Amino acid sequence: MKATLYEALGIPQAASDEEVRASLRRLIRKYYAKTRDGQGNVEEALRFINHASRILSDPDRRARYDNELALSAGTTEQRIAHVVTNAVAEAGEQTDVGTEAVDRAASADVLDDEALDSVLSALEARPELNLHHPGLTERVATFGRSPIVTLALCALFGAFIAAAIVFVTPADAVLVAKEVLVWLTLGLLGLTVVYGAVHGVAWMARRRAPTAPALQPQTDLAILNWRREKSVFLGTNQPQEDASWIFQLRMAELERAKSGRTSEPRPWQRLGARLFDYAIWGLVLALLLSELKGAGVVPDDLAYWLGHPLVAPTIITGSWVPVEALLTASLTTTPGKWLFGVFLQFSISDAYARRDSRTQFSRGLRRAFRVWWEGMGCGFPLLAPFLIAVAFEKLTVHQETDWDFAYDCLVTHGPPGILNLVTGVCGLAAMLWLYGIAWHQPMADSITWAQARITDAIPPTALLRNFSGGGAIGGLMSSSPVRSISPPARVPAGVPPTRSGEPVDADLAARFAERRARIAVLAAEGPRMLRAGNWRRAGELCRTWTELDLGNASAWRCLGQALQAQGYHQESIHAFRKAKQFDPSDRTLDAAIDRSQRGIIADFINRYRK
């Protein structure tokens, strides 16, 4: 008995459109980016996919196909009546079940020769339209195939990233590098924990879930031999494929073989490509924001928040959506995807899908938007790592992502090449350094702001009590021992002082004690913030310290170091000179003043070059 189209695909006849599309996509991923390798004729498999997509992707054709499959199990008289009834059907819509019935009836002398010839001539006289799946013969993208173009594009990316590094790297690069490396190490550790947790949950879920049945070997054999054995024609005409389409199919197959294209999933390449796209687009937006800020169009406060690490990723990823759609619709790739050898092709399983530029852009836009909100969590930094890990697991297990299946997109991979791969990996590392420098200070300010809000929420009496009890300030331990200072007890009016030199007024004594306690807090917190790299907060604390204790050289030294780290060299020189007045023997202050003077000269040279 001949196999039906459903049996050859390995799905039941009552399968939904989603199951049919999933089966077709599974076959395309298996055969589309392969060539003749001695294990079967890939061309035959692709021609079968063309035939199956032509019938099953059209609701009307599938309904007629199912109807004729049901009639094929009926009596001979019913099948003959069905063929005669459909003899005047629309061109290309009749199927093969009736023809087989006519053959059997003619052999039994149910119809005369004249009636049989009229029916068969009517069936053969109507050529079928839209016989061929254009997606299967789509040419491989040649963007950047030339070595000269590849070298030029890689040099362009490298020069742009190098210029950004020179522009962003501060004068005290060594000190900044230490802090950035700490942040990056903590961030990578956090991402590792996130991925480990998601991977563990996914692994446990896979163990509980039943495995989905794969295509059976006899199904693959039927697909590869479908034309030779005349299988799957029970219920549909054998397709009439012209020589030009066969030639295009073979040329596309050779083109994919020449380019080394494969449809096997490569999650790390896709992740690296997407991160590169986001990073390079973020640098473009940062340059635009800098120009708008310099022209006075964007206020400083707004520019600060637009570049904040909790806000900027959302803007970068959201604004990249239309750009990605335009690039994938026109070039089937993006800069990051091209560097890592990733290419997209839409409407791969639907032979009747429109493929004009406007429709392709619409598909690319919807896919890119779904990637943004479902795969990236709208770019929110605290949510994106979890969704990226989930998408990574789905791609590894199901061979495709939800948005690829939803918009019928096939992702293929080609060998990126040494130059492309080096440019992509080194570019990612360099841009990681750039974003670490740009976002280091805003993140430190945000953490300090949160700590300050928590500290301000604690009543002052509780703060002093904690300080006097063990040196804890808002839950933070001072790195240097601080002498505990407790406020003196109130002296009743009229009671003489017990020690000489102590103020008689008890309120004044309490104020002096509170002032000494505050100075002790600032003396501990200012240097601690300076050591932690939070220079802005350290400058605020040390400036307050100098206002309360004008003659303290340590306070002025702390303020000078904080201002110097922020690039305010003129003010830092003034602070260091103040410290020199109160501590002339400190030789380190001379070196600090010299560094600030060199910083002023370096800033002047940079402004002159611009």
C-alpha positions in Angstrom: 0.0 0.0 0.0 1.3 3.4 -0.9 2.2 5.8 1.8 0.2 9.0 2.2 1.7 12.5 2.4 1.1 12.5 6.2 2.8 9.1 6.7 5.8 10.2 4.8 6.1 13.3 7.1 5.6 11.1 10.2 2.5 13.0 11.4 -1.2 12.0 11.8 -3.7 13.1 9.3 -5.5 15.2 12.0 -2.3 17.1 12.8 -2.7 20.8 13.3 -1.1 23.4 11.0 1.6 24.0 13.6 2.5 20.4 13.7 2.6 20.3 9.9 4.9 23.3 9.8 7.1 21.9 12.6 7.5 18.7 10.6 8.4 20.5 7.4 10.8 22.8 9.3 12.4 19.7 10.8 13.0 18.3 7.4 14.3 21.6 6.0 16.8 21.9 8.9 17.9 18.4 8.2 18.4 18.6 4.4 18.4 22.2 3.4 22.0 23.1 4.2 23.5 19.7 3.2 24.7 18.2 0.0 25.0 14.8 -1.6 27.1 12.9 0.9 26.6 9.3 -0.2 23.7 8.8 2.3 20.9 10.0 0.1 20.0 12.5 -2.6 19.3 15.8 -0.9 17.8 17.2 -4.1 15.1 14.5 -3.9 14.3 15.5 -0.3 14.0 19.2 -1.2 11.7 18.4 -4.1 9.6 16.4 -1.7 9.5 19.3 0.7 8.4 21.5 -2.2 5.6 19.0 -3.0 4.5 18.7 0.7 4.6 22.4 1.3 2.5 23.1 -1.8 -0.3 20.8 -0.6 -0.3 21.2 3.1 0.5 24.9 3.5 -2.7 25.8 1.6 -5.9 25.2 3.6 -8.0 24.6 0.5 -5.6 22.2 -1.1 -5.2 20.3 2.1 -9.0 20.0 2.6 -9.4 18.6 -0.9 -6.5 16.3 -0.3 -8.0 15.0 2.9 -11.4 14.6 1.2 -9.9 12.5 -1.6 -8.0 10.4 0.9 -11.3 9.6 2.5 -12.9 8.8 -0.9 -10.0 6.5 -1.8 -11.2 4.1 0.8 -14.7 4.0 -0.6 -16.3 1.9 -3.3 -15.3 2.0 -7.0 -18.6 3.7 -8.0 -18.0 6.5 -5.5 -14.5 7.1 -6.8 -15.7 7.2 -10.4 -18.5 9.6 -9.6 -16.0 11.9 -7.7 -13.6 12.0 -10.7 -16.4 12.8 -13.1 -17.8 15.5 -10.8 -14.4 17.1 -10.5 -13.5 16.8 -14.2 -14.3 20.5 -14.6 -12.6 21.7 -11.4 -10.3 24.6 -11.4 -6.9 24.3 -13.1 -4.4 22.5 -11.0 -6.8 21.6 -8.2 -7.7 18.0 -9.2 -5.8 15.2 -7.5 -4.6 11.8 -8.3 -7.1 9.7 -6.4 -9.7 10.1 -9.1 -7.2 9.2 -11.8 -6.4 5.9 -10.1 -10.1 5.2 -9.8 -10.6 5.9 -13.5 -7.7 3.5 -14.3 -9.3 0.8 -12.3 -12.7 1.4 -13.7 -11.5 1.4 -17.2 -9.8 -1.9 -16.7 -13.1 -3.2 -15.5 -14.9 -1.8 -18.6 -17.1 0.5 -16.4 -16.3 3.4 -18.7 -15.9 3.2 -22.5 -12.6 4.4 -24.1 -14.1 7.6 -25.4 -15.3 8.7 -22.0 -12.0 7.8 -20.4 -10.0 9.7 -23.0 -12.1 12.8 -22.4 -11.7 12.7 -18.7 -7.9 12.2 -18.8 -7.4 14.9 -21.5 -9.4 17.3 -19.3 -7.2 16.6 -16.3 -3.9 16.9 -18.2 -4.9 20.0 -20.1 -4.8 22.2 -17.0 -1.2 23.0 -15.9 -0.9 23.7 -12.2 0.1 27.1 -11.0 2.7 27.9 -8.3 4.3 24.5 -8.4 7.6 25.5 -6.9 8.8 26.6 -3.5 11.0 29.7 -4.2 12.5 29.6 -0.7 14.3 26.3 -1.5 16.1 27.9 -4.4 17.0 31.2 -2.7 20.6 32.1 -3.3 23.1 32.2 -0.5 23.9 35.8 0.7 27.1 37.1 -1.0 27.5 40.1 1.3 31.1 40.4 2.3 32.2 37.3 0.4 35.0 39.2 -1.3 38.3 39.3 0.7 38.7 43.0 0.1 35.2 43.8 1.4 35.8 41.5 4.4 39.1 43.2 5.2 37.6 46.7 4.8 34.6 46.0 7.0 36.8 44.4 9.7 39.2 47.4 9.6 36.2 49.7 9.9 34.8 48.0 13.0 38.3 47.8 14.5 39.0 51.5 13.9 35.7 52.6 15.3 36.1 50.6 18.5 39.8 51.7 18.9 38.7 55.4 18.5 36.0 54.8 21.2 38.6 53.3 23.5 40.9 56.3 23.1 38.1 58.7 23.6 36.6 57.0 26.7 39.7 55.8 28.6 40.5 58.3 31.4 43.9 59.6 32.4 44.1 57.4 35.5 43.5 54.2 33.5 45.4 51.9 35.8 43.3 52.8 38.8 40.1 52.6 36.7 41.1 49.3 35.2 41.4 47.7 38.7 37.9 48.8 39.6 36.4 47.8 36.2 38.0 44.3 36.4 36.4 43.9 39.8 33.0 44.8 38.4 33.4 42.6 35.3 34.5 39.6 37.5 31.5 40.0 39.7 29.3 40.4 36.7 30.6 37.2 35.0 30.3 35.3 38.2 26.7 36.4 38.5 26.0 35.4 34.9 27.5 32.0 35.5 25.3 31.5 38.5 22.2 32.5 36.4 23.0 30.2 33.6 23.8 27.3 36.0 20.4 27.8 37.7 18.5 27.9 34.4 20.4 25.0 33.0 19.7 22.9 36.1 16.0 23.7 36.0 15.8 22.9 32.2 17.7 19.6 32.7 15.3 18.5 35.5 12.3 19.5 33.3 13.7 17.4 30.4 14.1 14.4 32.6 10.4 14.5 33.6 9.0 15.3 30.1 8.5 12.5 27.6 10.8 12.6 24.6 9.2 13.7 21.3 9.1 11.1 18.6 11.6 11.8 15.8 11.3 10.9 12.1 11.5 7.2 11.7 14.1 5.7 9.4 11.5 4.3 7.0 10.0 7.8 6.8 13.4 9.2 5.7 13.7 6.4 3.2 10.3 7.1 1.8 11.2 10.8 1.4 14.4 10.1 -0.4 12.8 7.5 -2.7 9.5 9.2 -3.0 9.7 9.8 -6.7 11.3 6.5 -7.7 8.7 4.5 -5.8 5.8 6.8 -6.7 4.9 7.0 -3.0 2.9 9.8 -1.3 0.9 10.3 -4.6 -2.2 8.8 -3.1 -4.4 11.8 -3.1 -2.5 14.3 -5.2 -1.1 14.8 -8.7 2.5 14.0 -9.2 4.0 17.5 -9.4 5.1 18.9 -12.8 8.5 20.4 -12.1 10.1 22.3 -15.0 13.7 22.1 -15.8 14.5 25.7 -14.8 13.4 25.1 -11.2 15.4 21.9 -11.0 18.4 23.8 -12.3 18.0 26.6 -9.7 17.6 24.0 -7.0 20.8 22.3 -7.9 22.7 25.5 -8.2 21.5 26.7 -4.8 22.5 23.3 -3.4 26.0 23.7 -4.8 26.2 27.3 -3.6 25.4 26.3 0.0 28.0 23.5 -0.3 30.6 25.9 -1.6 30.0 28.4 1.3 30.0 25.7 3.9 26.5 26.6 5.1 24.9 24.4 7.8 21.5 24.6 9.5 22.7 23.0 12.7 22.1 25.2 15.8 25.1 27.1 17.1 23.9 29.0 20.2 27.2 30.6 21.1 27.6 32.1 17.7 24.1 33.6 17.8 24.6 35.0 21.2 28.0 36.5 20.3 26.5 38.0 17.2 23.6 39.6 19.1 25.8 41.0 21.8 28.1 42.5 19.2 25.2 44.2 17.4 23.9 45.7 20.6 27.4 46.8 21.7 28.3 48.5 18.4 24.9 50.2 18.2 25.3 51.4 21.7 28.5 53.1 20.8 26.8 54.8 17.9 24.0 56.1 20.2 26.6 57.2 22.7 28.4 59.2 20.1 25.1 60.8 19.0 24.2 61.6 22.6 27.6 63.2 23.1 27.1 65.5 20.1 23.6 66.4 21.2 24.8 67.2 24.7 27.7 69.3 23.3 25.2 71.3 21.2 23.0 71.9 24.2 20.1 70.0 22.8 20.1 67.4 25.6 20.5 68.7 29.2 23.3 67.3 31.3 20.9 65.6 33.8 18.9 64.0 31.0 22.1 62.8 29.3 23.3 61.3 32.5 20.1 59.2 32.9 20.0 58.2 29.3 23.5 56.8 29.7 22.8 55.1 33.0 23.4 51.4 33.0 19.9 50.7 34.2 18.3 52.7 31.4 20.7 52.6 28.5 20.4 48.9 27.7 16.6 49.3 27.2 17.1 52.2 24.8 19.9 50.4 22.9 18.1 47.1 22.4 14.7 48.8 21.7 16.1 51.2 19.1 18.0 48.4 17.4 14.7 46.6 16.5 13.9 48.5 13.3 17.5 48.6 12.3 17.8 44.8 12.7 14.6 44.3 10.7 15.9 46.5 7.8 19.2 44.7 7.7 17.8 41.2 7.8 15.2 41.9 5.2 17.7 43.4 2.7 20.9 41.6 3.5 19.7 38.5 5.5 22.3 39.4 8.2 23.6 42.1 10.5 27.2 43.3 11.3 27.4 40.9 14.3 25.8 38.0 12.5 28.1 38.5 9.5 31.2 38.5 11.7 30.0 35.2 13.4 28.6 33.6 10.2 24.9 33.8 11.0 22.3 34.3 8.3 18.4 34.4 8.2 15.9 33.3 5.7 12.2 33.9 6.1 9.1 31.9 4.9 11.1 28.7 4.5 8.3 26.2 4.9 5.5 28.1 3.1 5.6 27.8 -0.7 2.8 30.5 -1.1 4.3 33.1 1.2 4.8 36.6 -0.2 8.5 37.5 -0.6 8.5 41.1 -1.6 10.6 43.7 0.3 7.8 45.2 2.3 6.6 41.8 3.5 10.1 40.6 4.4 10.6 43.8 6.4 7.3 43.3 8.2 8.4 39.7 9.2 11.8 40.9 10.3 10.3 43.7 12.4 7.9 41.4 14.2 10.6 38.8 14.8 13.1 41.5 16.1 10.4 42.9 18.4 9.6 39.5 19.8 13.3 38.9 20.4 13.4 42.2 22.2 10.6 41.6 24.7 10.7 37.8 25.0 14.4 37.0 24.5 15.9 40.1 26.1 13.2 41.3 28.6 13.2 44.7 26.9 16.9 45.0 27.7 16.4 45.4 31.4 19.7 44.3 32.9 18.3 42.4 35.9 15.9 40.3 33.7 17.8 39.9 30.4 20.4 37.3 31.7 17.6 34.9 32.7 15.7 35.2 29.4 18.9 34.8 27.4 19.7 31.6 29.3 16.2 30.3 28.7 16.5 31.0 25.0 19.9 29.3 24.9 18.5 26.2 26.5 15.5 26.1 24.1 17.8 26.5 21.1 20.0 23.7 22.3 17.1 21.3 22.9 14.6 22.2 20.2 17.1 23.2 17.5 15.3 26.6 17.1 13.9 29.4 19.1 10.2 30.4 19.6 10.5 33.5 17.4 12.2 31.5 14.6 9.3 29.0 14.5 6.6 31.7 14.9 7.8 33.7 11.9 9.0 30.7 9.8 12.6 31.8 9.9 15.5 29.5 9.2 18.9 30.4 10.7 21.9 29.0 8.9 25.6 29.2 9.8 28.6 29.5 7.7 32.3 29.4 8.6 33.0 33.0 9.8 36.7 33.0 8.8 39.7 33.8 10.9 39.6 37.5 10.3 35.9 37.8 11.0 36.1 35.7 14.2 39.1 37.6 15.6 37.4 40.9 14.9 34.2 39.7 16.5 35.8 38.3 19.7 38.3 41.1 20.2 35.6 43.6 19.4 33.4 42.1 22.1 36.2 42.2 24.7 37.1 45.8 23.8 33.5 47.0 24.0 33.1 45.1 27.3 36.0 47.3 28.6 34.4 50.4 27.2 31.0 49.8 28.8 32.7 48.9 32.0 34.5 52.3 32.1 31.4 54.2 31.0 29.1 52.6 33.6 31.5 52.2 36.5 30.9 55.5 38.0 27.1 55.6 37.5 26.8 52.2 39.1 29.0 53.3 42.1 26.9 56.4 42.4 23.7 54.4 42.4 25.0 52.0 45.1 26.1 55.0 47.2 22.8 56.7 46.7 21.0 53.5 47.9 23.3 53.3 50.9 22.7 56.9 51.7 19.0 56.5 51.6 19.2 53.6 53.9 21.5 55.5 56.3 19.2 58.5 56.2 16.2 56.4 57.1 17.9 55.4 60.4 17.3 57.9 63.2 20.3 59.9 64.3 20.2 58.6 67.8 20.3 55.0 66.6 23.1 55.9 64.3 25.2 57.3 67.2 24.3 54.4 69.4 25.5 52.0 66.8 28.6 54.0 66.3 29.4 54.2 70.0 28.6 50.5 70.4 31.1 49.1 67.9 31.8 51.5 65.0 29.1 50.2 62.7 27.7 53.0 60.5 24.4 52.0 58.7 25.5 48.4 58.8 28.9 49.1 57.3 32.0 48.5 59.4 34.8 51.0 59.2 38.1 49.6 57.8 40.1 51.5 60.5 39.6 51.5 64.2 37.8 54.6 65.4 37.6 55.7 69.0 34.1 55.5 70.4 32.7 58.8 71.5 29.6 58.9 73.6 27.7 62.1 74.3 28.1 63.4 77.8 25.2 63.3 80.2 23.2 66.4 80.5 24.3 68.6 83.5 21.4 70.0 85.5 21.2 73.7 85.7 23.1 75.1 88.6 25.4 72.2 89.0 29.1 73.2 88.7 31.3 71.3 86.2 33.1 68.3 87.5 36.2 68.8 85.4 38.1 71.9 84.5 37.6 73.2 81.0 34.3 71.4 80.3 31.6 73.8 79.1 29.1 74.8 81.7 26.2 74.7 79.3 25.0 71.1 78.9 23.3 71.8 75.4 26.6 73.2 74.1 28.4 70.2 75.4 25.9 67.9 73.6 26.5 69.8 70.3 30.2 69.5 70.6 29.9 65.8 71.2 27.6 65.4 68.2 30.1 67.4 66.1 33.0 65.2 67.2 30.9 62.1 66.5 30.1 63.3 63.0 33.8 64.1 62.3 34.7 60.6 63.4 32.1 59.1 61.0 33.3 61.3 58.1 37.0 60.4 58.9 36.1 56.7 58.6 33.6 56.8 55.6 35.5 59.3 53.4 38.7 57.3 53.0 36.7 54.0 52.8 34.7 55.4 49.8 37.9 56.6 48.3 39.4 53.1 48.6 36.2 51.6 47.1 36.5 53.7 44.0 33.4 55.7 44.7 35.1 59.1 44.2 32.0 61.2 43.9 30.7 60.1 47.3 34.2 60.3 48.7 34.5 63.9 47.5 31.2 64.8 49.2 32.1 63.2 52.5 35.7 64.7 52.6 34.4 68.1 51.7 32.0 68.0 54.6 34.9 66.8 56.7 37.0 69.8 55.8 34.2 72.1 56.6 33.8 70.7 60.1 37.6 70.3 60.8 39.4 73.0 58.9 42.8 72.3 60.2 42.9 68.6 59.5 45.5 67.7 56.8 44.0 64.2 56.3 40.6 65.8 55.4 42.1 68.0 52.8 44.3 65.1 51.4 41.2 62.9 51.1 39.3 65.7 49.3 42.2 66.3 46.9 42.5 62.6 46.0 38.8 62.3 45.4 38.8 65.4 43.1 41.9 64.2 41.3 40.3 60.8 40.6 37.3 62.6 39.1 39.5 64.8 36.8 39.0 68.1 38.7 42.7 68.8 38.8 42.6 72.5 39.5 40.4 72.0 42.6 42.5 69.0 43.7 45.7 71.2 43.6 44.0 73.7 45.9 43.0 70.9 48.4 46.5 69.4 48.3 48.1 72.8 49.0 45.7 73.2 52.0 46.8 69.9 53.3 50.5 70.9 52.8 49.9 74.0 55.0 48.8 71.8 57.9 51.3 69.0 57.3 54.4 70.4 55.6 56.4 67.2 56.3 54.2 65.1 54.0 56.2 64.6 50.8 53.4 62.6 49.1 51.4 65.8 48.7 54.1 67.2 46.4 53.8 64.2 44.1 50.0 64.5 44.2 50.2 68.1 43.2 52.6 67.2 40.3 50.2 64.6 39.0 47.3 67.1 39.0 49.4 69.5 37.1 50.3 66.9 34.5 46.6 66.1 34.3 45.8 69.7 33.5 48.3 69.7 30.7 46.9 66.4 29.3 43.4 67.8 29.3 44.5 70.9 27.5 46.3 68.8 24.8 43.2 66.6 24.3 40.9 69.6 23.9 43.4 71.1 21.4 43.5 67.9 19.4 39.6 67.8 19.2 
